[in-house]
């Protein structure tokens, strides 16, 4: 298999551009890794004091797989693959909430150049974190809580709780949905709003599942993926690592008033209320759960801009565009952001950083907005399903896989459109 020259991590020609990334999630790490690949001097600052393998399932489409594939000549992909679900022999089995199997959606034919990953968020995050820190030597400063962002025409910077400051040519705010950088960019506080939905979610070992005759088949036949679709509710259940680990998510209506902290321990009795009258297999799965999270889904109005007045601070990933989980593209789009930012900075050069940053926003904005909408359209397709129509065309209920999303190569696209984009800002 021939890998393009840009796919390795050989020491690139230095650009002289100093980049500070705030946030070490998938978006921030990708931005830093891609900035390193493009020759920039990059460091990451993260508020968490230590790396912890938290969370449950996360999905990366083939448009993310192309990015991962270029890191260390595929070594990162090799580390992620054993941690991810393999559905070649199972596909996605979609049921009506009452239990009838409606459709089996076949798995994508594997593409070594654009692999798909579905695995534990914390485990996959650890692979990417260690690649940045250990393989590439990117400085990652943990326990560094940012209290302020600032900029002028020549530089940008951040201030920490202890009063220390760091300056750079550009600061990338990859600090998530509660981003402080967003306030500087917008000039006002952007309050989160309830989406009207919440998700119960859990990840646990198969210990009790395999003991129960009703559920053991999920854990004895390799990886599996099943969904149950009901009125304004959907329940997704996976087994991963050859059936060793189990994961489920239940999306349902929830009008609770949302404040800045919206993730809390969940209660099984609340889950049982949502799936009352459903296929008994759903409760048989849920009752094996030792603990779960109640995650209130929030949204924010689309931001009018992602870039600050002087063009030295830019939002990236969730800080710019939070995604609903039904899009299965939130982390992937943050990764695409990082790729495009790094290329724009290299192509523009140190003397034109503000133009590069504005070109990044111009290249990314329309695509991200369009992909964001798929989170709502997929949810509504399931939650408002016309079962008579589905009976005539069972494939109409399957999870959308759109070529314009999955077939996209962020690196090649950015290289192709940069010159035209940056003209608008020079």
N, C-alpha and C positions, 0 to 999 in steps of 0.2 A: 504494500500500500504506500503510495507516494504522498508525503506530507509537504505542503507548501513551505517555503523558507520561513515565512512569518510565523509558522506554527511552533518554532522552538523558542527557548528562553535564553538564547545566547545574548551576551552583553550588548545592548543596543547603543547606537551613537547617542551620547548625552545631548539633551535638548537645552539644558540650562534652566528649565522651568521647575520651580519648587511647588509641589502640590501637597496640601494638607487635606486629609479625608477624615471627617468626623463620623464615626460609626463603623463597626466591624461586622455588620451583617453581610448577607450575600452581595448586596449592591455595593457597599463600601469596599469590601474585599476585592470584588471584581474591578471596581474603578482603580484601586491601588495596583492590582496585578497588571491590568492593561496599561496603566501609566508607566509601570516598570518596563513592560514590553516595548513601549514607545520611547523610552529613553528619558523619562522625567524622574526627578528626585522626589520620592513620595514617602510620606509617613501617615500612619493611622492613629487616631486618638479615640478611645472607647471608654464609656463610663463604667461598664461592668468591671469589677475587680479581678475576675478570673473567668476563663472559658469553661462553660458548663454545657453538657449535652442535653439540652432542654427541648421540649416540644413533641410533636408527633409527625404525621406524614406531610411531606412537601413534594411538589411536582415540578419537574423541569422538562419542557418540551424540546423537540429537536433543534429549535432555534437557540436554546441554551447549550445543547449538546455540541453544536459547532464551536461554541466558545470554549467550553471545557476541553474539547478535543485538541485545541491548539496549545494548550498549556503543557509544557515539558514533554512534547512529542507523544502525548496520549497517556502519560503516566498518571495524571489525575483521574482520567476516565477509568483506568485500570483499578484504581483504589475505590472509586465510587460504585462500580458495577456490582461487586458482591454484596453491597449494602442495599441494593435496589430491587424492586419487584420485577419478576420476569413472567410476563403473561402470554408468552408465545403459545403455550399449550392450553391456556384457559380462556383468554379474552376477558371481556367485561360482560357479566351476566346481569341483565336488567329485568327486574320484577315489578309487577304491580304491587301496591302496598298489601294487598290481600294474599299475596304469595305466588301468583301465576308467573312463570317465566315468560317474558314478552319477547325478548330479543337477546342474542349473544353478539356483541360487537367484537369482531376479531381484532387481535393486537396488530399494531403497526409492524410491517416487515422491517426487521432491524437494518439500520443504516450505520455502518461503523464510523462514518464521518459526521453523523448527527445523531448520537445516541439519545435515548429518553431515560430519565431517572425519576423514580418515585420511591422515596425512602424516608427514614427518620430524619427530621430537620437537623437535630443536634449532631447526628453521626456524619451526615453529608457536610454540614457546616464545619465540623472539625477537620475534615479532609481539606477543604478550601483554605481554612485558617492556617493549617500547618504548611500548606503549599506556599502561601504568601510569606509566612514567618520563617520557616526552616529552609525550604527549597530556594526561595528568592532573596531571603534576608531583608525583607521589608520591615522596618521598625514599626511595631504595634505596641502602643502605650496604653495599658489597661488601667482602670481606676482613675481616669482623667475626665471628670465631669465638666463640660463646657457651660459657662454661665452667660457668655456674651460673644457675639460675632461683630467684627468691625471691618471697614474697608475705606480706602481712599483711591485716588486715581492710579496709584503705583503699586499697591499691595493690599492684601486682606489678612485677617488674623482672627484668633480666638483667645478668649480669656477663661482661665480655669477657676475653680472654687478658691484655690489658695492665692489667687491674684496673679499668677504667672501668665505670661503671654507667649504666643507663637505666631509668627508671621510667615507669609508665603506669597507666591505670585497669584495663587488661586486657592480658595477653600471650597471643598465639596461637602455640602451638608447631606450626608446619607444617614441621618439620625432618626429615621423612622417617622411614624404618623404623628408623634408628639414633637416634631422638629422645632427647635428654637430658630434655626436658620430661616425657616419659612416666614417667621414674623419680620425678620429684617428685610427679606426679599419683597414681601407684600406690603409692609408698612402698617400692618394691623394684625390682631390675633384672629386666627382662622379656627373657629370653634367646630369640633366634630359634631355630627348629627347622627341620630339613629337611622339605620337603614331599614328598620322595621323587621329585621331578622337577627337571629342569634344561632350559634353553633355549639352543640355539646360535642366534645372530642376527647378521644382516649387512645392510649397505646399501652399494651400490656403483653406479657409472655403467654404462651399457649397452654400453660399448666392446667387450668381448669377446663379450657375448651376441649382438650384432647381426652379428658376423662368422661365427657358427656356424649353419649351415643348420638344425640341430636346435632352436635356441632363438631365432632372429631374429624369428620370428612374434610372440613376446611383446612385442617392442619396436617393431613396425611397424604396429600396429593400435590405437593409443591405450592407455588404461590397462587393466590386466588384474588378475584376482585368481583364483588357483587353489589348491586344497588337495588333499593326498593323506593319506588316513586309514589307519592301520595298527594292529596290536596294540600298545597302550600307547605309540603314537607318532603325532604328526601334524606335517605339513610344510606351511607356508603360504608362498606366493610371490606377490609383487605387482610390477607395473611402474607407475610413477607419473610425472606430468608428461609425458603423452603418450608414455610409453615410454622416457623419458630415464634415469630412475633405477630401480634394481632393489632389492628387499628380500625377505629370506626369514627365517623363524623355524622352528625344529625343536624341538618339545617332546618329551622322552623321559625314561625312568626314570633316576634318578641318586640313589644313596643316600649320597653323600659327606657326611661330617660337616661341618656348616655352622658357620662362625665369623662374626664381624661383617663381614669382607670376603669377598664371595662372587661377585664379577664379575671375570673374568680373561680374557686372550687365549685364543681357542679354536684348535684344530688341525683342519685339514681331514681328516686321517686318522681322527680320532675321529668326525667326522660321517659319513664313508664307512662306518664300522662299523655305525652306527645304521641307515643306509638300504641296507645290503647286501641284495640280492635284490629291491629295489624297482624301480618303473618307472625305466628308464635315464635318462629325462628329468630326474629329480630330481638324479642325479649330474651330468648335463650342466649344470644350473643351478649347483649348488654349486661345481663346479670352476672357475667363472669368478670366484669370490670372492677378492679380494685380502687381506682380513682379516676376522676375525669375533670375536665375544664369546661366552664360555661363562658363562652367567648361571645360578647356582644359585638355584632358587626356594625361598624360605623362607616360613614362616608364623609367626604368633604366636597363642597362644590368645586368643579374643575378650576384650577388656579389660572389666573390670567397670565402669569409669568413665572418662570423658574429661576430667573437670573436677577441679581441685585442691580442697583442703579449704576454702579461703576463697572459692572461686569466682572467682578472679582470673587463673587460668591454665587454658587449654583446649587440648586436642589437636585437630588437624584433619588430614584427609587420611591419608596413609600412616602418620603418627605415631600415629593412632588406630586405623586399620583397613587394613592392607596387603591388596591384592587380587592374586589370580592373574591373569595376562594373558588367560586364556581367558574371563574375565568381560567384557573390553573396556570396563570401567566404572571402573577405578581413578581415573584423573584426573578423570573426569566427576563421580564421587561426592565427590571433594575440592572440586570447584567448587561443587557443591550445598551442601556444608558452609559454604563462605565466604558464599554468598548468605544462608543461614539465620542465621548468626552476626550478620551486619551488620544484618539486619532486627530480630532479637531485641534487639540493643543499642539501636537507635533506638526501638523500641516501649516498652522498659522505662525508658529514660532513664538519665542519669548517676547518679542516686541508687540505682538498682537493678541495677547491673552484675552482681553475683553471681547474681541471679534470672534475668537475661537469659541468662547463660552456661549455667545449668542448664536453662533452657527449650530452648536450642539443642541440648543433649545429648538431652533428652527427645524433641524433634521428630525428630531425625536417627537415633537409635540403632536403632530397630526396622527402619527402611527399609534402612539400610546393612548390617545383619546379614543381611537377606534377600537383598540384591543380591550380597553377598560369596559366598553359597552357590552362585550361578550359575556362578562360576568352576570349582568342582568338578564340578557337574552337567554342564556343557558338555564339559569334558575327559573325564569318564567316559563320556558318550554316544558320543564319538568313539573313545576308546581301548578301549572294551569293546563296540564295535558288533556287533550281530547281523546279519550280512550277508544271511541269508535273509529276515529281517524287512524290511531295507532294500530288498531287491529287490521286495518287495510294495508298499512305501510309500517311494519314494526321498526324498520330502520330509522324512521323519523324521530324516534325517542333516544337515539344514541348520542353519546357525547360528541359535540362537533369537533372536527379536526380540519381546520381550514388552511389551505395551502398558503394563503397570503400571510398567515401568522407563522406556521411551522416551517415553511420553505424559505424564510427570510434569513439572510446572512448579514448581520449588523456591520461586520468589519468591511466586507466587500462593498456594501451599500454606502457606508460613510466615505470610503475612499473615492467612490464614483461621483458622489453628489457634493462633496465638500467645496470645491472651487466655486460652483454656482451659488451655494448657500452663503459662503463667507463674503461674497461680493456685496451683499446687502448691508454689511456691517463695517466695512473698511472705509 
